[in-house]
C-alpha cells in the first residue's frame, strides 16, 4: 500500500453530506434534528453534530502558516513552547528571591513578582530580588497593587544594563492595567479621568532597550474570574486593548510602540474546545485591530499569558480542582499561549503550600515533557469543528467589541455600567445553570462527598481576583465570587448546625426505579452536606417507617415507581408526617392527587437544587 501510494478506504464510495443527514433523520424516527442534536452554547455559538471538509470553504483564516499574520495559528513557527509561570508574593525580598531560585530549579521558567507594597520598590531591593536569576533564561513579570510601575521599569532596565545581560534576550512584563483595575477597584491608577499617556510613555521609554519586555497589560482574566462568557472575555478584552491603542496614539505615541508593549492576560475556563478556539480567535481579531491603527504586521502579534480560572474552583472536593486545571492547561497549551499559570488546587481556601505549588508546576511539565505538547504548533489546525468554533467565536466576540465601540469606547461603557451589567447577567445565568444542575461542578452540585467537612480548612476567603482596593469607587466593580460559593455556603451552614440532618431513603416496590431514585435523592441531599442513610429496600411500608423512626431520620424520601406511588406514598406519609419531612423522589403523574392528601415535597430532574436545599435548611432550622 505504501509503495503504491494507495489511499485508505479508496475502495469505498464517498458518502455525501445529504446521505449522512438522511441517515441521521431516519435514525431520529421523527424527532426534531435541531432540538436533539444541534447545541447552542451560552456564547450563542451553534455546534452541529458533525462537520465535513466543505464546512471550511467559507472560512477566511485558513490560508496562513504558524507565525504569519493574522496569527490565528500562533505567533511561533518552530515549536509550541511556552513559559511555565509561578507567581510569588514579595513581602520580604530575600525570601522571595530564595523561593524564585528554588522554583526555577524545579521546572519554572517564568516568575511573577507581586510587591506587597510599593515601598519595597527600591534599587537595593530589586537587586536582592533578582540576585542570581538568569534573566536570559527566565522571564520576570512585576505586579504592584499600589502602583510604582515607573519605578519598576526604570530600576529593572538599569539592573539589566548593569548586570551585562543581553537586553534582546530579556523578556517579561509589567502589570500596568488602569482599565482592568477599574473593574476591580472602581478607580483608575493615579488619574480619576483617563489613562495617563505621559506615564505610559515614561514606561515605554524606560524599557526601550528591552524589546521583549512589555509594560501595558490587558487583564481580560478579570472578566473570566467574574463569570463572564467566553465571548465577553474576548470582546471586552479586545475593547480594553483597542482603547489603549486609541488613547495613546491620540496622545502622540506610535501604534508600533504601543502595540509591541501590550500583553494580554486571559483566564482559561473548563469548556475545552471553546477555550482552544478562543485563543485562536483572539490572536486573529487583535491582529486586525492593531493593523487598523497602523502597526506593522510584526507588531500585531498578541502575546498571551493564560491563567486557569478561579470561577470554577471549589472548596469541597478540592482535589477535583486539579482535574479542572489540567484540562484548562491542555486547552491553552494546544492553543499556543506565550506563558501560563496553573493555580494551585487549594487556592479557594488557603495560601498555597509546597505540595499544591509542586502539583501546579508539574501539571504543565507533564504536558511539556511527557505529552510533548510543546512540539507541535497549532495541533488543532484543520479540525473541522475547532476551525468553525474559531470562526464563530471571532464573529460573536467582534459583535460585542463593535457594540462597545458604538457606545463610545471601553471607558465610556464601563462608566455607564453596561459592561459590568452584561457580565453580571452572564454570571447570574451561570449560577442558575449550576443551581439547576444544567451545568456540573463535580463534588459540589453533583456527586458530592457528603462526609467531607471544610470549615476547619478555610484559612483565607478568596473574593476579588485583583489586589486593588478603593474606598471611593468611580464605577461599579465586578463580583469575583466563584460559581460554587452558594452551594458551599449551604454546606457550611449545615456544618455549623447543632445537629447534622439525617436523610433516610425509603425504598419500596420496583427494584430498578427504587434504586435509581434512591441514588438520585442521595446525591440531591448530599449537596447540602446531610447524612445519607441508604439501604437495599423494604418489603412493606410499615417496615420502612419503623427503620426511619429507629434512626431518628429528619427527612424521609420515598423511592419507588410512578405507578406504585399512588399506593405507597399516602401510607408512608400518614405514618411519618408528624415526625419527619416527607419527600417524594420524582414527578409522578399522580402528583396532584398526592398534593391533595397533604404531600408537599417533590424532588426531580427539573428541580432547582440550590433553592430546594435552601428551603429544606429553613425547614430544619439551619
C-alpha positions in Angstrom: 0.0 0.0 0.0 2.8 2.4 0.9 4.7 1.6 -2.3 1.7 2.0 -4.5 0.6 5.2 -2.5 -2.9 3.6 -2.1 -5.2 5.8 0.0 -7.0 4.2 2.9 -10.7 3.5 2.2 -10.2 4.2 -1.5 -12.3 1.1 -2.3 -15.3 2.6 -0.5 -17.6 5.0 -2.3 -17.8 8.6 -0.9 -20.7 9.5 1.2 -22.3 12.9 0.7 -23.4 15.2 3.5 -27.0 14.8 2.4 -26.7 11.0 2.7 -25.4 11.4 6.2 -28.3 13.8 7.0 -30.8 11.3 5.6 -29.4 8.5 7.7 -29.5 10.7 10.9 -33.0 11.9 10.3 -34.1 8.3 9.7 -32.5 7.2 13.0 -34.2 10.1 14.9 -37.5 8.5 14.0 -39.4 11.8 13.7 -37.6 13.7 16.5 -36.5 17.2 15.6 -32.9 17.3 14.4 -32.2 20.8 15.7 -33.6 20.2 19.1 -32.0 16.8 19.6 -28.6 17.2 18.0 -27.7 20.9 17.5 -26.2 22.6 20.5 -26.3 26.3 21.1 -23.8 27.4 23.7 -24.2 30.3 26.2 -22.0 32.3 23.8 -24.6 31.9 21.1 -22.3 29.6 19.2 -24.1 26.9 17.3 -22.4 23.4 17.3 -23.6 20.9 14.8 -23.4 17.1 15.4 -20.9 16.6 12.6 -18.7 18.7 10.3 -17.1 17.9 6.9 -14.4 19.4 4.7 -17.0 21.5 2.9 -17.6 23.4 6.2 -14.2 25.0 5.8 -15.0 26.5 2.4 -16.1 29.9 3.6 -13.6 30.4 6.5 -11.2 33.3 5.9 -8.4 32.4 8.3 -7.1 29.1 6.9 -4.6 30.2 4.3 -1.8 31.1 6.7 1.0 29.3 8.4 2.0 29.5 12.1 3.8 32.7 12.8 2.2 34.5 9.9 -0.3 37.4 10.0 -3.0 37.4 11.3 -1.5 34.8 13.7 -4.6 32.7 14.2 -2.3 29.7 14.1 0.0 31.3 16.7 3.0 33.7 16.8 5.5 30.8 16.9 6.6 29.0 13.8 9.2 26.4 15.0 7.6 24.9 18.2 4.8 25.3 20.6 6.9 26.0 23.7 5.5 28.2 26.4 6.8 29.7 29.7 5.7 27.9 32.9 5.0 30.7 35.4 4.7 30.8 39.1 3.7 33.9 41.0 5.5 34.9 44.2 4.3 37.5 46.7 7.1 39.9 47.7 6.8 40.8 51.3 10.5 40.1 52.1 12.8 40.5 49.1 15.3 37.9 50.3 12.7 35.3 51.0 11.0 36.0 47.6 14.4 35.7 45.8 15.1 32.4 47.6 11.8 31.0 46.6 12.3 32.1 43.0 15.6 30.4 42.8 14.1 27.3 44.3 11.2 27.0 41.8 13.4 27.9 38.9 15.4 24.7 39.6 12.1 22.8 39.6 10.9 23.5 36.1 9.5 27.0 36.2 11.0 29.5 33.7 8.7 32.5 34.4 8.3 34.3 37.7 5.6 36.8 38.6 6.7 39.0 41.4 3.8 40.8 43.2 5.1 43.5 45.5 3.1 43.6 48.8 3.5 47.4 48.8 5.3 49.9 46.7 7.7 51.0 49.4 9.6 47.8 48.7 10.4 49.0 45.1 13.9 50.3 45.6 17.2 49.8 43.7 18.7 47.8 46.6 15.6 45.6 47.0 15.3 44.9 43.2 18.9 43.8 43.1 18.3 41.5 46.0 15.1 40.2 44.5 16.8 39.4 41.1 20.1 38.2 42.6 21.4 35.1 40.8 18.4 34.9 38.4 19.5 34.4 34.8 17.2 36.9 33.1 18.2 35.5 29.7 16.9 32.0 30.7 13.7 33.0 32.6 11.2 35.8 32.1 10.2 38.1 35.0 6.9 39.8 35.5 6.1 42.5 38.0 2.8 43.5 39.7 2.2 46.0 42.4 -1.3 46.8 43.7 -0.2 50.2 44.9 1.4 51.3 41.6 5.0 52.3 41.4 5.4 50.8 37.9 7.5 53.7 36.5 10.0 53.0 39.3 10.0 49.3 38.5 10.6 49.9 34.8 13.5 52.3 35.4 15.1 50.2 38.1 14.7 46.9 36.1 16.2 48.4 32.9 19.1 49.8 34.9 19.7 46.4 36.5 19.7 44.6 33.2 22.2 47.0 31.8 24.5 47.0 34.8 24.4 43.2 35.0 25.6 42.8 31.4 22.6 40.8 30.3 21.9 40.7 26.5 18.9 43.1 26.5 17.4 41.5 23.4 17.2 38.1 25.3 15.4 39.5 28.4 11.7 39.1 28.5 8.9 39.8 30.9 6.2 42.3 31.6 4.8 45.0 34.0 1.1 44.6 35.0 0.2 48.2 34.4 -3.5 48.0 33.5 -5.6 51.0 34.7 -8.7 49.9 32.8 -8.6 46.4 34.2 -8.0 47.9 37.7 -11.2 50.0 37.1 -13.3 46.8 37.0 -11.7 45.5 40.3 -11.4 48.6 42.5 -13.6 51.2 40.8 -10.6 53.6 40.3 -8.0 54.3 37.7 -4.4 54.3 38.6 -3.4 57.8 39.7 -5.9 59.5 37.4 -9.6 59.8 38.0 -10.5 60.7 34.4 -8.5 58.5 32.0 -5.2 56.8 31.3 -2.1 58.9 31.9 -0.4 58.9 28.4 2.7 60.6 29.8 3.1 57.9 32.4 2.8 55.2 29.8 5.4 57.0 27.6 7.7 57.0 30.6 7.3 53.2 31.0 7.9 52.6 27.3 10.9 54.9 27.2 12.5 53.4 30.3 12.4 49.9 28.7 13.1 50.9 25.1 16.2 48.8 25.1 14.3 45.7 26.1 12.3 44.7 23.0 10.7 41.6 24.7 9.6 43.4 27.9 6.0 44.7 27.8 4.7 47.4 30.1 1.0 47.5 29.3 -1.3 44.7 30.3 -4.9 43.8 29.4 -6.3 41.7 32.2 -9.2 40.1 30.5 -8.9 37.4 33.1 -10.8 39.6 35.5 -13.9 39.1 33.3 -13.4 35.3 33.3 -13.0 35.2 37.1 -16.2 37.2 37.4 -18.2 34.6 35.5 -18.3 36.1 32.0 -19.0 34.2 28.9 -16.0 33.4 26.6 -17.3 35.9 24.0 -17.5 38.6 26.7 -13.9 38.0 27.9 -12.7 38.1 24.4 -14.8 41.0 23.1 -14.4 43.3 26.1 -10.7 42.3 26.4 -10.2 43.5 22.9 -12.1 46.6 23.8 -9.5 47.4 26.5 -6.6 46.8 24.1 -8.2 48.9 21.4 -8.8 51.7 23.9 -5.2 51.7 24.9 -4.2 52.0 21.3 -6.7 54.8 20.6 -5.9 56.9 23.6 -2.1 56.5 23.4 -1.8 57.1 19.7 -4.0 60.1 20.0 -1.5 61.4 22.6 1.3 61.1 20.1 2.8 57.6 20.7 3.2 55.4 17.6 1.0 52.5 17.0 4.0 50.2 16.8 5.4 51.3 20.2 2.0 50.8 21.9 1.1 47.5 20.2 4.5 46.0 20.8 4.2 46.8 24.5 0.8 45.2 25.2 0.4 41.8 26.8 -2.9 40.1 27.3 -3.8 38.1 30.4 -6.7 35.7 29.7 -8.4 33.2 32.0 -8.9 29.6 31.0 -12.3 28.1 31.5 -13.4 24.5 31.5 -15.0 24.4 28.1 -12.2 22.5 26.5 -12.7 23.0 22.7 -14.2 26.5 23.1 -11.1 27.7 25.0 -8.8 26.4 22.3 -10.8 28.3 19.7 -10.9 31.4 22.0 -7.2 31.9 21.9 -7.0 31.4 18.2 -9.8 33.9 17.6 -8.2 36.4 20.0 -5.0 36.5 18.0 -6.9 36.8 14.7 -9.0 39.7 15.9 -6.2 41.6 17.7 -4.0 41.4 14.6 -6.8 43.1 12.6 -7.3 45.8 15.2 -3.7 46.6 15.7 -3.2 46.8 11.9 -6.0 49.3 11.6 -4.2 51.6 13.9 -1.2 51.5 11.6 1.0 49.0 13.4 3.4 46.9 11.3 2.3 43.3 11.0 5.3 42.2 13.1 3.9 44.3 16.0 0.3 42.9 15.6 1.2 39.7 17.4 -0.9 39.1 20.5 1.3 37.9 23.3 -0.9 36.0 25.7 -0.4 34.9 29.3 -3.1 32.4 30.4 -4.2 31.6 33.9 -6.6 28.9 35.0 -9.9 30.4 36.0 -10.9 30.9 39.7 -14.6 30.8 38.7 -14.9 27.0 38.7 -12.6 26.2 41.5 -14.3 24.6 44.6 -13.8 24.4 48.3 -15.3 21.0 48.7 -13.7 18.0 47.0 -10.9 20.4 46.2 -8.6 17.8 44.6 -11.0 17.8 41.7 -9.6 21.3 41.0 -6.5 19.5 39.7 -8.6 17.8 37.1 -10.2 21.1 36.1 -6.9 23.0 35.8 -5.3 20.1 33.9 -7.9 20.2 31.1 -7.7 24.0 31.1 -3.9 23.9 30.8 -4.3 21.5 27.9 -6.6 23.9 26.1 -4.3 26.8 26.5 -1.1 24.9 25.5 -2.7 23.4 22.4 -3.9 27.0 21.5 -0.3 28.3 21.6 -0.1 30.7 24.5 3.1 32.5 25.4 3.1 31.7 29.1 0.8 30.0 31.6 0.0 29.9 35.3 -1.8 26.9 36.8 -3.4 27.9 40.1 -2.8 25.5 43.0 -5.8 23.4 43.8 -6.1 24.8 47.3 -6.4 28.4 46.1 -10.1 28.8 47.2 -9.4 28.3 50.9 -5.7 28.8 51.9 -2.3 30.1 50.9 -0.7 27.5 48.7 1.8 25.2 50.2 4.8 23.4 48.7 2.7 20.4 47.7 0.0 22.3 45.9 2.5 24.5 44.2 4.5 21.5 43.1 1.5 19.8 41.6 0.5 23.0 39.8 4.0 23.3 38.3 4.1 19.6 37.4 0.8 19.8 35.6 2.4 21.9 32.9 5.6 19.9 32.9 3.7 16.8 32.3 2.1 18.4 29.2 5.5 19.6 28.0 7.9 16.8 28.8 5.8 13.6 28.8 2.9 14.5 26.5 5.1 16.7 24.2 2.5 19.4 23.7 5.3 21.8 23.1 6.5 20.1 20.0 3.6 20.7 17.6 2.5 24.2 16.6 -1.3 24.6 16.4 -2.2 20.9 16.7 -5.9 21.7 16.3 -5.4 23.2 12.8 -7.6 21.6 10.2 -10.1 20.2 12.7 -13.4 21.0 11.1 -15.0 21.5 14.5 -12.4 23.8 16.0 -11.9 25.8 12.8 -15.6 26.5 12.8 -15.6 27.3 16.5 -12.8 29.7 15.9 -14.8 31.5 13.2 -18.0 31.6 15.3 -16.3 32.9 18.4 -14.5 35.5 16.4 -17.8 36.7 14.9 -19.7 36.8 18.2 -16.9 38.5 20.1 -16.5 41.0 17.3 -20.2 42.0 17.7 -19.5 42.7 21.4 -16.4 44.7 20.5 -18.3 46.8 18.0 -21.1 47.4 20.5 -18.5 48.8 22.9 -17.1 51.0 20.2 -20.6 52.2 19.3 -21.1 53.2 23.0 -18.0 55.5 22.7 -15.3 53.0 23.7 -14.5 50.8 26.6 -14.1 53.6 29.2 -17.4 55.2 28.4 -19.1 51.7 28.5 -17.6 51.0 31.9 -18.5 54.3 33.4 -22.1 53.7 32.1 -22.0 50.3 33.7 -23.0 48.4 30.6 -20.1 46.0 30.7 -20.5 45.2 34.4 -24.2 44.7 33.8 -23.6 42.3 30.9 -21.0 40.3 32.9 -23.2 40.1 36.0 -26.1 38.8 33.9 -23.8 36.2 32.4 -22.6 35.2 35.9 -26.2 35.1 37.2 -27.1 32.8 34.3 -24.2 30.5 35.1 -25.2 30.4 38.7 -28.7 29.5 37.7 -27.4 26.7 35.4 -25.4 25.3 38.4 -28.4 25.6 40.7 -30.5 23.6 38.2 -27.6 21.2 37.5 -27.7 22.0 33.8 -24.0 22.7 34.4 -22.0 20.5 36.7 -19.3 21.2 39.2 -18.2 17.7 40.3 -18.2 17.3 44.0 -20.3 20.4 44.6 -23.7 20.2 42.8 -23.3 16.7 41.6 -21.8 13.5 43.3 -20.6 15.3 46.5 -18.7 13.6 49.2 -21.3 14.2 52.0 -18.9 13.0 54.7 -16.4 15.8 53.9 -16.1 18.8 56.3 -14.5 22.0 55.0 -15.0 24.7 57.6 -11.8 24.0 59.5 -9.6 24.1 56.5 -10.6 27.6 55.4 -7.7 30.0 56.1 -8.4 32.8 53.7 -11.5 34.0 51.8 -10.7 34.5 48.2 -13.0 37.1 46.7 -11.7 39.6 44.2 -9.1 38.4 41.7 -7.4 41.8 41.8 -5.2 43.2 44.5 -6.7 46.7 44.2 -8.7 48.4 46.9 -10.6 51.7 46.8 -13.0 53.4 49.2 -14.3 55.9 46.7 -15.3 53.9 43.7 -15.9 55.8 40.4 -17.7 52.9 38.8 -19.5 49.7 39.7 -17.0 46.9 40.2 -17.2 43.2 39.2 -18.2 40.5 41.6 -15.5 37.8 41.8 -17.4 35.1 43.6 -16.8 31.6 42.4 -19.5 29.5 40.8 -19.7 27.1 43.7 -19.9 29.6 46.6 -23.7 29.4 47.0 -23.6 25.6 47.4 -20.6 26.0 49.7 -22.4 28.4 51.9 -25.2 25.9 52.2 -22.9 23.1 53.3 -21.0 25.3 55.7 -24.3 26.3 57.3 -25.1 22.6 57.7 -21.6 22.0 59.3 -22.2 24.7 61.8 -25.7 23.4 62.7 -26.3 21.9 66.2 -27.4 18.7 64.6 -26.5 17.2 61.2 -29.7 16.2 59.4 -30.3 12.6 58.5 -31.9 11.7 55.2 -33.4 8.2 55.0 -34.1 6.5 51.7 -37.5 4.6 52.0 -37.1 2.3 49.0 -40.2 0.2 48.0 -41.5 -1.8 45.1 -39.9 -1.8 41.6 -36.2 -2.6 42.1 -34.8 -0.6 39.2 -36.9 2.5 39.9 -36.3 2.5 43.7 -32.5 2.1 43.2 -32.3 4.8 40.6 -34.4 7.3 42.6 -32.5 6.4 45.7 -29.3 7.3 44.1 -30.7 10.5 42.7 -32.1 11.5 46.1 -29.0 10.7 48.0 -27.0 12.8 45.5 -29.5 15.6 45.8 -29.5 16.0 49.6 -25.7 15.3 49.9 -25.2 18.6 48.1 -26.3 20.2 51.4 -24.0 18.0 53.5 -26.8 16.0 55.0 -26.0 12.5 56.2 -27.5 9.9 53.8 -28.9 6.7 55.2 -29.3 4.3 52.3 -30.5 0.7 52.1 -31.5 -2.0 49.6 -35.2 -1.6 50.1 -38.1 -2.8 52.3 -40.9 -5.3 51.7 -43.6 -3.2 53.2 -44.3 0.5 54.0 -44.5 -0.3 57.7 -41.0 -1.9 57.7 -39.6 1.2 56.1 -41.4 3.6 58.5 -40.0 1.6 61.5 -36.5 1.8 60.2 -36.7 5.5 59.6 -38.0 6.2 63.1 -35.5 3.9 64.7 -32.6 6.1 63.3 -34.4 9.4 64.1 -34.4 10.5 60.5 -35.1 14.2 59.8 -36.1 13.7 56.2 -37.6 10.5 54.6 -37.5 10.2 50.8 -39.8 7.6 49.4 -38.2 6.0 46.3 -40.4 3.9 44.1 -42.1 3.8 40.6 -44.7 6.3 39.4 -47.4 3.6 39.4 -46.7 2.5 42.9 -46.6 6.0 44.4 -50.4 6.2 44.4 -50.5 3.4 47.0 -47.2 3.7 48.9 -46.8 7.5 49.3 -50.0 8.2 51.2 -49.4 5.3 53.5 -45.9 6.4 54.3 -46.9 10.0 54.7 -49.6 9.1 57.2 -47.2 7.0 59.2 -44.5 9.7 59.3 -45.9 13.2 58.8 -45.8 14.2 62.4 -42.2 13.2 62.9 -40.2 13.9 59.7 -40.1 15.9 56.5 -41.6 13.6 53.9 -40.3 13.8 50.3 -41.3 12.0 47.1 -38.5 11.3 44.6 -39.8 12.1 41.1 -42.6 13.9 39.5 -45.2 11.2 39.2 -48.4 11.5 37.1 -50.3 11.2 40.4 -48.6 14.3 41.9 -51.8 16.4 42.1 -53.6 13.6 43.9 -50.7 13.3 46.4 -50.6 17.0 47.0 -54.4 16.9 47.7 -53.5 14.4 50.5 -51.1 16.9 52.1 -47.8 15.8 50.5 -45.9 18.9 49.5 -42.3 18.0 48.8 -41.1 16.5 45.5 -37.6 16.4 44.1 -36.9 15.6 40.4 -34.7 16.3 37.5 -36.3 19.7 36.9 -35.8 20.9 40.5 -33.7 23.9 41.3 -31.3 22.0 43.6 -30.0 25.1 45.3 -33.3 26.7 46.0 -34.8 23.4 47.2 -32.0 22.7 49.6 -32.1 26.3 51.0 -35.8 25.6 51.7 -35.0 22.3 53.5 -32.4 24.1 55.6 -35.1 26.6 56.7 -37.5 23.8 57.5 -34.8 22.2 59.6 -34.0 25.4 61.3 -30.5 25.7 59.8 
